[in-house]
């Protein structure tokens, strides 16, 4: 696949997450997909992908991602994104606070045969917990 195709796959991933659209999982994710993110529980395979795609809008119904930077080389796409939303449901064990949050994330996505096989993401989990009022 071309780097342009891989970028499109990653853009579609972010759109699916923003909408909580699990109907796109089979099309976007390979069965062997794995999520590598130290702040989230282990997620892998198509069921893990469904969990990832739906988890943010379940807690932040107005969840939105804005890609600030995207670069691709070979089978990898690097992204820096800003995410916003209102904390209206439990997230990572924190009950809903009603607070609006903004967090940044950096990810490297690996594609194979037109599908995501790995998400390697680090997001500002501590900044999120500060904004939710549960960390100093």
RAHU-V746558 format. One line per field, one symbol per residue. phi: phi as a letter, one per 20 degrees, with the letter a starting at -180 (. if undefined). psi: psi as a letter, one per 30 degrees, with the letter a starting at -180 (. if undefined). burial: + if it has 9 or more other ideal C-beta (glycine too) atoms within 8 Angstrom, else -. A space follows every 10 residues. Layout:
BEGIN
phi = ???
psi = ???
burial = ???
END
This chain:
BEGIN
phi = .effffffgf ffgfffffem effegfeedf gegcddbfed fgcbmfffff fffeffffec gegcdcfebb ccbledcdcd cddcrdfdbg blnefgdmee cccdbcccdd dblncfdbdd ccdfffgfff fendcf
psi = lleeeeeeee eeeeeeeefh ifffefefkl fgkkkjjffl lkklaeeeee eeefeefefi fgkkkjjekk kkkbgkkkkk lkkllkjflk khgjlkfgkk lkllkkljkk kkhglkfkkj kklieeeeee ffggk.
burial = --+-+++-++ ++++++++-+ -+-++--+++ --+++-+--+ --+--+-+++ +++++++-++ +-+-+-+--+ -+---+++++ +++++++-+- +--+----+- +-++++++++ +---++++++ +-+-+-++++ ++----
END
